[in-house]
Amino acid sequence: MGLLTDPSGLSQKAKYANLLKKHCKLLCNFLFIVGVCWFAALSDVNLNHGTYFSENALLPGLVYSAIKRDTSNFGVSLHEELTRERESHPNSIPTAWMLARMKQIGLDASVHNFTLNYPFGGGKVFTGQNVYGILRAPRIGSTESIVISCPYRSLTSIHPQVSHSVSLMLAFADYARRQKYWAKDIIFLITDQEQLGMQAWLNAYYGNNDNPALLTSDLHLRAGAIQAALNLEIQSFDLDSINIKLEGLNGQLPNLDLFNLVQKLTNKEGIPCGYKQPKVKRPKGGHVNNLWQMLTMVLSQSTGVPTGNHGLFHRFGIEAVTLEGITRADTKSTHSLLPMLKILEGISRSLNNLLERFHQSFFFYLIVANDRFVSIGDYMPCLGLMAGSLLIKSFILWLSLHQEHDSTDKEPPQEASEASSPNLVRIGLLLILAHATGFLVNYLPFYSGINEFFYQYGLSTELTLTTLLSIVSVLVIFSPIFFHFHQDDIKILHIWILLELATALIVVGMLNFSLGLLMAFVIVPVMINVEIRNNGLINFVQQLCGILLQPLIVAYFVVFTLTWITFDELSLKSVCTKALSATMNALVYSAVDSVIYGNWMFNMIGLVFFPIWILLWNFLSWRPTEQRSSIKKSKTS
């Protein structure tokens, strides 16, 4: 029994606890810096992996190609016909010509109609048509299928013209129809209105017609379960390079085997290909080059916005990528048409040979180079270290709080009774208010009555949404007036903020690592260094940091930075104005995407991080009771 009651053991624990309290800030900052260095070190070739095929069934498409020159000549004639049709339909999709051509080739073809009811004020309605044809597999029933798609862009579209994709796809369809080795149906899909048409077609294919904002007609033709999809954005028949787009909705990525397959086939045909192939001006040097590639993917994936039509397939468990063919400057040659047809044939034959869905390779990864990647087991520790610093600080604060209560228990009863105990009811009310406000932020923008009210007064959707969120934010700024906490209350609130934020970062990082990493990089340094102080200047600086962490302000600074980099020739005033307008547009796009496509960026910020900011602001605005009473006395005197 002497060992159990030995006071030296208790003093040893107190010694370790005091040591943790003394070096808390140093330890947390050390973990954060190690997490940042861990991520940067992953760009070294010794810490990442070379790409490889995990599914051997994909290899047959790499062997040989049987496409001849007559198929490419047919593609050229198709494009000449399409060019004439586009001139007669400058603002719409030439549905009749596409439908007739698909039927002439021998496909089962049909038209799919859809309507978008704009979810905000004004009652705007947009319509569109998709055209699709199905090549039935001659060797088996319609149990599985592959999708080859391309968006149709009218002559008045602001996006790069990709009409060559339609001619390429139809020429390949004509070749594929004459082959007898297909074991899967091939769906050739031409979508209208960019991603809107693709989402409408997928909703109709899988029977998800419960969205009142996007109404779709029933599909007259169906194929088997979709195993994979390939989206084409070919700008010409003379390509300088091919950019493989990977990022899908909410940061989802296709199976790494599909990326490897596409890259191997395109490089085999002599066309430079890779992730972000023509768009990123990479600095010289292997390590710096790889780090730049990783940061580029992190910035792109963190938005949660698909980089192409392929990104909408991922939520249905369908692996898909987009091939963006970048045209060569000042040329009208067609020497890339035949290689592109061979690439389509190789990808289709490889996918046709699959006996099961993609499952062997990685679904969570970062591309370091065209032939190297980092898997989830390598990059998650860096986010764990950053979020772990918040957990360790919360533990140390809880430890110090218990030590203070243990010391008050040893004091005389009269002094111990004067020490205040935490008021959990008051803290609970603040937590309820913060999360109810987050729910309100998600609900108000979509309430039809409010939208119609602002629309009647001539306010645009951008200004309406920004005004609503700004009003809620201003009201939150004054919320500390109604909550008066004791010192123990504010310590428990601090611990709750650290725990909730760390949990949110880890959960978000598991779903979208890039978004979790960027949020941790911005928020964690502030959270591990703010604390209760009696210094007025330090308190002011901490409150200023709290205001700058407001989600709207963070979004503005991100857009401002991107605008400054993109338009470096503009003046500071012009950049600020342009960034403000772009931020307002981004808020509307995020809200619309949440309704139509299921993008959870807007909902996540409103339901998770906006309440955390409310709690953080109340914590940073707290002043000791003695300081409040002295201010009141000075005002009365």
N, C-alpha and C positions, 0 to 999 in steps of 0.2 A: 504493500500500500504506500510505502514511502516514495516509490517511483512515480505513482500517479499524482501525488500531491506535492511533489518537489517544486518549490517556488523558482528554482533556477531555470526549469524548463519554460515557465511562463515568461520569465525575464528574457530568455533567449528568443522567444517568439516576438516579444515586444521590440527587441533589438532589430530583428529582421524587418518588422513592420515599419519601424522608424527609418530604417535604411531605404525601404521602398518609397516611403513618403518623401524623403529628402531628395531622391534622384528620380522622382516620377516623371518630371518633364524631360529630363535627359534621356531616360529609357524610352519614352514614347516617341520622341523625335528621332532617336536612333533607329527604332523599328520602321518608322516612316521612310527614312533615308535608305535603309536597307531594301525596303520594298521597291523604291524607285530605281535603285542600282540593280536590283534583281531583273527588273523589266528591261533595263538598258543592256544588261549582260546577255540577254537571250538572243541578241543580234549576232553574237559570236558563233562561228561555225561549230565550235566545240560543244555548244550548249543547245543547238537546234538539230533538226533531223532532215535527212534527204527524203524527197518524195518517192513513193514506190506504190505498186499495185498490190492491194490486199485481195482483190477479187480476180482470180485468173480467168473467169468466164468473159471478162472484157477484152481479152487479148486478140480474138480472131479478127476484129476490125482493123488491127494494125498490120495485117499480113499483105494484102494486095487489093487493088481496086479494078473493077471491070467497066467503069464508066468511060465512054469514048467521046470523041470530039463532036459527034452529031448531037449529043445531049446539051453540050454548051452552046452550039449553034441554035438549038431550039430555045434555050434560055434567052439568047440575044433577041430573037424574033418576038418572044413573049414580052420582053421589056419595051420593044418598039411599039407594040400594040398598047401596052399599059400606058406609055407616055401619051399617046393620042387620047386615050380614055381620060387620063388625068386632066388634060387640057379642057375637055368638055365637062368635067366635074371638078372644078377648082376648089370647091368648099365641102365636098362630100365624098364618101367612099363609092367607087363604081361597083356596086353590088352585082348588078346584072352581068357585067363582063366576067367578074371573078366566078360567079356561080356557073355561068355557061362554060367557062374554061375548065373548071373542076369536073363537071359532068362530061365534057368532051374527052378529058383524060381518062375517065373511067372511075371516078370516085363517087361515093354516095355523098352528095353535097346538100347543104341546107343553109338557111339564114336564121340568125338569132337576134331578136330585138330586145333592147333594154331602155329603161327610163330612169333618170336621176332626178329626184325631188330634193332640191337644195335644202339642207337641214336648217339653214338660218333664214333671216327675214327676207321678204320679197316674193316668196312663192315661185322662184325660178325653176324651170323644168328643162332638162337636157335629154336628148334622145340619141341613140346610136344603133348601129347594126354590126354584128359580127358575121363573117362568112367562114364556114368550115366544111371540110370534106374528109371522108374516112376511107382509107384503103384497108379492106378486109383481109385478114391473114388467111392465106389459102391452105395452110397446114394444120390449123386448129380453129376451134370456135372462138368467139370474141370474149375471151376471159381476161386478157391483158392488153395494154396499149401503150404507145409512145406518142407524145405530142411534139410536133414541130410547128412553131408559131412565129409570127412577126407582126408588129404594129403597122397600121396604115396611117400615114401622115399626109394630109392634103397639101396642096401647093401653098396655102396660106398659113401653114403651121410654123410656129417659132422654133421648133426643134429641127435638128439636121434631117435632111430627106433620106429615107431608107427604102424607097420604092424598089430598089434592086433586090431587096429581100423577098418580095412577092414573086418576082420572076425566077429567082434562084430556087425558091421553095416549089413552085409549080413545075419547073424543069426537073427537079429531083423526083417529084411525085410521078411524073410521066415515066421516068426510068424505073422507079421502084415498083410501079404497077406491073411491069413486064417480068419481074423476078418472082420465083416460086419458093424462096427459102424463108419467107417471113412467118414467124411464129407468134407475132404480136400485131395487133391493129396499129396503124399509123394515122394519127389525126393531124391534118394540116389546117391550121387555124390562123385567120387574119382578123385582128381585133381593131375596133374603132375606139377613138377617144383614149388612147394610151392604156394606162393601167385600169381605168374604169371599165373598159370593154372586157379585159381579161378577168377582172373580179366578177363581173356580171355572168360571164360564161362559166366560170368555176362554180359560182353559186347555183346556177341552173343545172350543171352537170351532177352536183352532189346534193341537189334538192334543198339548199339553204336559201329559201325564199321568204324568210321571216324578217328581212330588213326593210322597213317602210321607206327608207331613203333611196334604196336601189331596187327597182322593180324589174324583173326579168321574165321573158316568155319561156315557155317549156321548150326543151330541145326535142326536135322531131327525130333525131338520129343519135344513137349512143354507141360507144365501144366498150371495151373491157376496162378493168381497173388500171388507172394510169400509173406506170412504174417510174417514168422519168420524162423530162421535158427539156426542149432546146429552143431558146428564143433567138431570133436573128435580127440584127440591126446593121445591115450591110449598106454602106453609103455609095459604093460604086463597084464595078467589076475589075478595077485596078486598085488593089489594096496595098497600102504601105505597111500595115500591121493589123493584128486582131487583139482587141482588149477583151479579156474574159471578166464579166461582171459576176460577182458572187453574192454580195450582200442582199438579204431578203428582208421581209417584214419583221420588225422587232429584233433585228440583228441576227436572224437565223441564217445559217450557211448550208450549202449543199454538201453532200458526202465528198470527202477529199478525193476518192477514186474517180469521180466524174470530172473534177478539175484536172486531174492527171491525164485522163483519157483524152480530153479535148486538147490539152497542151501538146501531148505526144503526137497526135494526128496532125495538128496544124504545123508544127515544126517539121514533121516528116514531109509535108507538101511544100516546104520552103517559104512559108509565110511567118514572119516574126510574130510571136504570140506570148502572152503572159498576163498576169494581173496588173492592172493600171499601166499597161504597156506603153502607150504613147503620151500619156498625160502628165506624168510626174518627171520633172527635171531633177534627176537624182545627182547628188554630189559624188565626187570621185572617192574611191576607197571602199573596200568590201564591208568593213564594220559599220561605217557611217551610212553607206548605201542600204544595208539591211535594216538598220534602225529607222531610217527614213521611210522605208517600205512598211514597216510595222506601224509607225505612227500614222501613215496615210490610211491604212486599213482601219486602225482604231477610230480615227476621226470620221471615216465614212460609215462604219458599222454602228457607232454610238448614236446616230440620229434615229435609227430604227426605220428609216424610209428605204424601200426597195430601190436599187439602182437600175432596175429594169422589170419587164413583165414577169420574168422568171421568179422574182421574189415573192409573188403571191401564191406560188405552188407549194412552198415549204410548209405552210400551216396545215396543208392536207397530207403531209407526209410524202410529198413527191419531190425527188431530187431534180433540180433544174439550174441551168446557167444561161447567161446571155452572151452571144458572140457579137461584139461590136466591131465591124470592119471599118477601119479608118482609111479614107480614100487618099490616094497619092496626089500631090498637088499638081495642077495643070496637066492633066492627062485624060485621055478618053479611051485608053486601051481596055481590052477585055481579057488580058492574060491571067487574071486571078479567078475567072469564072470556073474553069475546069478544076483547079485545085480545091476550090470551095465545094464543088459538087462531090469530089472525092472525100473531102472531110465529112460532109453530111452522110455519105455512104458508110464510111468507117464508123462513125459514131452510132448510126442506126443499126448496123450489123452487130456492133459490140453490145448495145442495149438489147437487141433482139435475142442475143445468146444468153442473157441473164435468166437463171432459173428461180431466183428469189429477189426480194428487194435489197437495195443497198443496205448493208449493215456491218460490214467488216472493218471499214476504214473509219476515219475520224469525222465527227460532225461539229466539234468545237476545236478551232485552230486559228492561228494567225499566219498569214503568208509572209515569210521573211525574204525569200527570193523566189523566182519562178520554179526552182527545183528544191526549195527548202521550206520547212514550216516549223511552227511551235505548237505543240499539243496542249490540251487543257491541263494536264498534269504538270506541265512546266510553267505555265503563266499564272495559274491561280494562286500559288504561294505569295506572289508579290501583292496581290489584292488582300490576301489573308493577313499579311504583315501590316498593311496600312489599317485595315479594320481592326486587327488585333491590338494595335496601339490604343484604340478607343476602349476596347474591352478591359485592357490592363489598367488604364486610367480610372475607369469606373470601379474596378475592384479595389484599387488603392484608396479611392474616395470613400467607398463603403467601409474599408478597413479603418480608416481614420475616424469615420463617424462612429463606429462601434467603440473605438478607443476613447473617444470623448464621452460617450454614454457610460462606459465602464468607470471612468474617472469621476463622473458626477454621482454614480452610485456609491462611491466611497466617501463622498462629502457628507457633512452633517445634514439631517433631514430638512432643516429649514432652508439651507442653500440649495439642496437638490430639488426642492419643490419649486424654487424660483427659476430653475433651468427649464426652458420650454421643450416640450416633446413635439415631434413632427406632426403637423396637421394634415393627415392623409386625405381628408375630405376636401380641403381647399385645393390640394394638388390634383386630386381626381377631377374636380370641377374644371380646372384649367386644361387637363388632358382631354376631357369631353368637349370643351369649347374648341380646342385646337383642331381636333379631328372632325368635329361637326362643321367647322369652317372649311376644312379641306373638302368635305362632301359638298358643301355649298358652292365651292369653286368649280367642282365638276358638274353641278346641276344647273346653275344659273345660265351659262352660255347656251344651253340647249333648250331652255324654257321658251316655248313659242310666244307666250304673252310678252315677255321682256323684249324678245327680238322684234316683234311687230311694233312695240311701243317706240323703240329707238328708230326703226325703219320709217315710221310715219313722220318723224322729225328730221328725216334726211340724213341720218348717220349711217355710214358704211358699216359693213360687218366687221372690218378691221378695227374701226374706231369704237364700235359697240363692245366688242370683246375686251379690248384694252381698257376701256373705261370701267367696265364691270370689275375686272381684276384689280385695277388701280384703286377703286373705291374700297374693296375688301381689304387691300393691303394697308391703306391709310387708316382704316378702322382698327386694324391689328396693331398699328404703331401706338395707339392710345390705350390698348388693352391693359398694360401694366398699372394704369391708374386704378383699376377695379380689383386688383389682386395684391394683397399685402402679405408677404411671407416672412416668417422668421428665418434665422440662419440655418437651422436644421432642415426646414422645408425646402430652402433653395438648394441645399446640398443634395437632397433626395431628387429634386427636379433635375439637377445637373447629371446625376447618375442615370436617371431615366433617359435623358436626351442622348447620352453616350451609348447606352444599350440599344435604344431604338435605331439610332443612326448606323451603328455597326451592323445590326441585323439587316437593315434595309440595304446597305452596301453589299453585303455578302449575297443576299437573295437576288438583287439586281445583277450582280456580277455572274451568278450562275446562269441567268437567262441571257444577259447581254454583257459580256465581260468588258467590252470597250466602254460602254456607258458607265458601268460601275467604277472602272479605273479612272476615268476623267473626273467623275464626281468625287471620288476619294482624293484625287490629286488637288482638287480645289478646296474641299471642305475640311479634310482631316487636319492639315496644318493649323487651321484656325481653332478647331475644337480641342486639340491637345495642348494648346497654349493659353486659352482663355481660362480665367479663374476669378474668384471673388477677391477684390482688392479694395483698399480704402484710398487709393491714389486717384484723384479726379481726372488727371490727364490720361492715365492708362485706361480708366473706365470709358472715357470718351472715345479713345482709339478702338476699344473692343466693341462699343456700340456702333461705331462707324463700320467696322468689319461685319457686324451683324446685319446692317442695312445693305451692304454690298452683296451679302449672300442671299438676299431676297430673290426668288426664282426669276421674276421679271427682269431684275437688274442684271443677274447673271446671264440670262439669255441675250440681253442687249449688248453686254460687253463681249460675248462670244461672236455675235454678228458684227459688232464694230471692228473686232480684230480681223475677221475674215474680209470685211469690206475694205479695211485699210490695206491689207495685203493685195487684194485683187485690183483695187483702183488706187494705186499709190500716186497717181498723178493729180488726184483731186485734193482740194483744200480741206483743212480740218473741219470747217463748218459744213462743207458739202458731205464729207464722210459721215459726220454725226447725223445729218438729216437723212441720208440714204440708209444708214444703219437703223434708225428709228422706224422708217417705213418698212424695211425688210423684216424687222422684229415683229411688227404688227401683222405682216403677212404670214410670217412663220407661225404665229399663234393660231391664226385662222386655219392654216393648212393642217396643223397638228390636231386641232379640234375636229375638222372635217374628216381627216384620216381615221380618227378614232371611231367615227360613226360608220363610215363606208367600208374601210378595210380592216378595222380591228386593231389599229396601231395603239398600243397602250402607253405611249410617251406622255400625252396630255393627262390621262387618268392617273398615271403613276406620280407625276409631279404634284398634281392636286391632292391626291389621297395620302401620299407618303411624305414627300419632302416639304410641301407647304406647311403641314402641321408641325413638322420638326422645326422649321424656321420660326413658327409662332412661339413654340416652347423656348427656342434659343433666344428670341428677342425678349421674352419675359425674364429669362435668366440674366441676360446682359443688362437689362434695365433695372435690376433689383438694387436697392440701397438699404443699408442697415437701418433698423428702427430708430436708433439714436440719431442718425443723420437726417431722417425724415422729420423727427421731432424738432431738431435744431433749425431746420429750414422753416417749419411752421412758426417757431418762436420768432425768427428773424423777420418773417412777413408780418406778424401781429405787432411787433415793436416798431 
